[in-house]
Amino acid sequence: MGIRRDFLSNGKVNRFDGSKLPTKAETLKDVDDIKIHAEVGKSVNSGSFHGETIYANIVTRLRTAGCVFAEDEARLLISAARTPADLAVMVERREAGLPLEHVIGWAEFCGLRIEVDPGVFVPRRRTEFLVRQAATLARPGAVVVDLCCGSGAVGTALAAAIERIELYAADIDLAAVRCARRNITAAGGHVYEGDLYEPLPSSLQGHVDLLIANAPYVPTKAIGLLPSEARNHEARVALDGGADGLDVQRRVAAEAPLWLVPGGHLLVETSERQASKTVEIFARNGLITQLSSYDELDATVVIGTKPAL
Ligand SMILES: C[S@@+](CC[C@H](N)C(=O)[O-])C[C@H]1O[C@@H](n2cnc3c(N)ncnc32)[C@H](O)[C@@H]1O
């Protein structure tokens, strides 16, 4: 089991508030602050009253469970826990293989703290490239739709990056919608539940400046090859893109021209391997297509522009 490198950057996580991951000394103070004067979980020596012992014990347990960045994770868990009981439960969940973001309840994305509920897709660092590409195309006041919004990370980040956007988001999964409502509503947006465009207000047709969709794009047969954190703890509907992984993208691209303003853009994340097919799908639907990638994040984005009148 290993936390994604994108979340912890070289062990110095940039927390949502921009601060660094707590140092070991700060962590030990946190342990004292939450007044751990009892055993934390099954394997802490109940005779130990010292933060250092508790921290070391959590590190050992996480490492034994296969967490690659055990020290960093221990610090995050300790700083996220409000009580010793909380901490004990969190450590047990993480040992059992729950993604760290589901355990602590949030993920860092584009420098923001995005709430992520159990079962909901954890926003990936590579998707920050999608946000960056979208942000370069948007103007203040743009009408933006985040389709397949999951936690709402993409829309929330765009609302933070572009002034006064009018933001709409939708997802088919109720757990994702509930989660997105907290993130996106706080950013002034609206969240709808349903299949792709179906729940959106029809008054948006022909008026959307930016349509962003990080739709599922894993081919069905490749789901079994995903890390267990994704396979076992993220909804299947968030991952499975059908036989070639592009089923949802096909549907998104087919209806995009109806919703975009002339000159508006559709942006989707895809993989390097699937990119040429995604480009083909966009072109087939009359979009002027451009491919953009960023090796450092292993990120590939296809941008389609509806021709201006
Ligand atoms: C790969 S996740 C991306 C989530 C989010 N955009 C992000 O980047 O973190 C794909 C999301 O698409 C949603 N989804 C899948 N099929 C859908 C459909 N037909 N209509 C709406 N949402 C769908 C899933 O529920 C999931 O939340």
The ligand as a Tripos MOL2 file, in Angstrom:
@<TRIPOS>MOLECULE
LIG
   27    29     1     0     0
SMALL
NO_CHARGES

@<TRIPOS>ATOM
      1 C1        -12.3480    9.8230  -12.7830 C.3       1 LIG1
      2 S1        -13.6010   10.4150  -11.7210 S.3       1 LIG1
      3 C2        -13.2050   12.1410  -11.7690 C.3       1 LIG1
      4 C3        -13.7980   12.9600  -10.6670 C.3       1 LIG1
      5 C4        -13.3450   14.4130  -10.6560 C.3       1 LIG1
      6 N1        -13.6720   15.0820  -11.8920 N.3       1 LIG1
      7 C5        -11.8560   14.5050  -10.3960 C.2       1 LIG1
      8 O1        -11.1030   14.7680  -11.3250 O.co2     1 LIG1
      9 O2        -11.4560   14.3060   -9.2450 O.co2     1 LIG1
     10 C6        -15.0110   10.2540  -12.7800 C.3       1 LIG1
     11 C7        -16.3340   10.7210  -12.1980 C.3       1 LIG1
     12 O3        -17.3150   10.5610  -13.2470 O.3       1 LIG1
     13 C8        -18.5340   10.1730  -12.6890 C.3       1 LIG1
     14 N2        -19.3490    9.5590  -13.7520 N.ar      1 LIG1
     15 C9        -19.1550    8.3780  -14.3840 C.ar      1 LIG1
     16 N3        -20.0920    8.1760  -15.3230 N.ar      1 LIG1
     17 C10       -20.9040    9.2680  -15.2910 C.ar      1 LIG1
     18 C11       -22.0600    9.6620  -16.0190 C.ar      1 LIG1
     19 N4        -22.5770    8.8800  -16.9900 N.pl3     1 LIG1
     20 N5        -22.6440   10.8370  -15.7280 N.ar      1 LIG1
     21 C12       -22.1210   11.6370  -14.7640 C.ar      1 LIG1
     22 N6        -21.0310   11.3210  -14.0190 N.ar      1 LIG1
     23 C13       -20.4270   10.1530  -14.2900 C.ar      1 LIG1
     24 C14       -18.1420    9.2410  -11.5620 C.3       1 LIG1
     25 O4        -19.1680    9.1060  -10.6240 O.3       1 LIG1
     26 C15       -16.8780    9.9330  -11.0140 C.3       1 LIG1
     27 O5        -17.1920   10.7940   -9.9690 O.3       1 LIG1
@<TRIPOS>BOND
     1     1     2 1
     2     2     3 1
     3     2    10 1
     4     3     4 1
     5     4     5 1
     6     5     6 1
     7     5     7 1
     8     7     8 2
     9     7     9 1
    10    10    11 1
    11    11    12 1
    12    11    26 1
    13    12    13 1
    14    13    14 1
    15    13    24 1
    16    14    15 ar
    17    14    23 ar
    18    15    16 ar
    19    16    17 ar
    20    17    18 ar
    21    17    23 ar
    22    18    19 1
    23    18    20 ar
    24    20    21 ar
    25    21    22 ar
    26    22    23 ar
    27    24    25 1
    28    24    26 1
    29    26    27 1
@<TRIPOS>SUBSTRUCTURE
     1 LIG1         1 GROUP 0 **** ****
